[in-house]
Every structure is written in C-alpha cells, then in structure tokens.
C-alpha cells in the first residue's frame, strides 16, 4: 500500500469520530439555533434575561432552559445584580468567550452565501484599527490562513483506538 493510499484510508476511516469527536460534543452543547443566538447576543453585550427575550423574541421557557444549560456547562456565570426582587445577569465565562470565533465563522459564512442584495445585516468593526473586519482562521504557529486545502486531520492524544464494544474496555479486557 502506498503512503498516499494509507493516508486516504485513514482519513476515510471515521469510526473513531463517532464516539469521542470534539465537533459532536460541542454541537451537543451549543448546536441548537436558540443557543447560538443567545451566545451571539452575549457577544454583542447582552447580559439580562429581558434583553435576551426582547432581542431574540424567544419563548421565555425556551430561554430559561437554554440559559440554565449554558450556566451548567460553564459558558455563562449567573450573577446577582439587583435584590428585592433578586435579578441576575448572564456573563460569559472564558469558555463562553472562546466560542466567539465559531460564531463569527458562522456569521461570515452567512454573510457570504445568505445575505441579501444590500449586503450583510451586521458588520464587525475592529476597535484597535477602526476598520471593518472579516476575521479568518489562521495557524497559531506561522500565521497563514487555514482552509480545507492546507490542513489534514491526524490522530491526536484523545484518539479512540476503535469502536467501543459494550462490555469491553478499549484494551480488550473485560470491565
């Protein structure tokens, strides 16, 4: 088998991705429309329940459930800002703020392929230079833009050796 064929076979073997895939795990937490929209609002400065409800026109029970899930997952902190009655706001944690590039990537894709003839509904201004920006993904080592043509997946330290068979551990021994 050639090195090229072996690489192709490894890429096509997706069995390991089904159980311990980072994309799948992330989507199970934030891959629902209202959750992403709540995060978008938080990135744009919204913190209070009423503001989320008004800006998104989201059903209040849905908003409550999504905010609770985001707090429980550590993406938001629920912080008391007023008493009598108690009122809380939702502040992004570092883990929540670290989702900003993912939401911007979705926004950029939508601006490119779904915007109307007038252009994107929201643009981002970089406060440091004062110009509109279209952020992109770059390599943290060399700074080159990353795309589907210049990266390849490889096994990482959390790679699953094979499918998990009920009743067996990965090393083949019984539990």
Residue pairs with C-beta under 8 A, 6 or more apart in sequence:
1 9
7 152
10 155
11 152
11 153
15 162
15 163
16 155
16 159
16 160
16 161
16 162
17 24
18 24
18 163
19 160
19 163
19 164
20 158
20 159
20 160
26 102
29 35
29 69
29 73
29 75
30 36
30 39
30 75
30 99
32 66
34 56
34 58
34 62
34 63
34 66
35 66
35 69
35 70
36 103
36 106
37 56
37 58
38 52
38 56
38 58
38 63
38 66
38 67
38 70
39 70
39 75
39 96
39 99
39 103
40 103
40 107
41 51
41 52
41 55
41 56
42 76
42 90
42 92
42 96
43 92
43 97
43 100
43 103
46 52
46 55
47 89
47 90
47 91
48 81
48 87
48 89
48 90
49 63
49 67
49 88
49 89
49 90
52 58
52 63
52 67
52 90
53 60
53 63
56 63
58 66
67 76
67 78
67 90
70 76
70 90
70 96
71 77
71 78
71 90
73 95
74 93
74 95
74 96
75 92
75 93
75 95
75 96
75 99
76 90
76 91
76 92
76 93
76 96
77 90
77 91
77 93
78 88
78 89
78 90
79 88
79 89
79 90
79 91
80 86
80 87
80 88
81 87
81 88
81 89
101 135
101 137
104 124
104 135
105 137
107 120
107 122
108 134
108 135
108 136
110 120
111 119
111 120
111 134
115 121
123 132
124 132
124 133
124 134
124 135
125 131
125 132
125 133
126 132
126 133
136 145
137 145
137 146
137 147
138 144
138 145
138 146
139 145
139 146
144 150
160 170
161 170
162 170
164 170
167 174
167 175
168 174
168 175
169 175
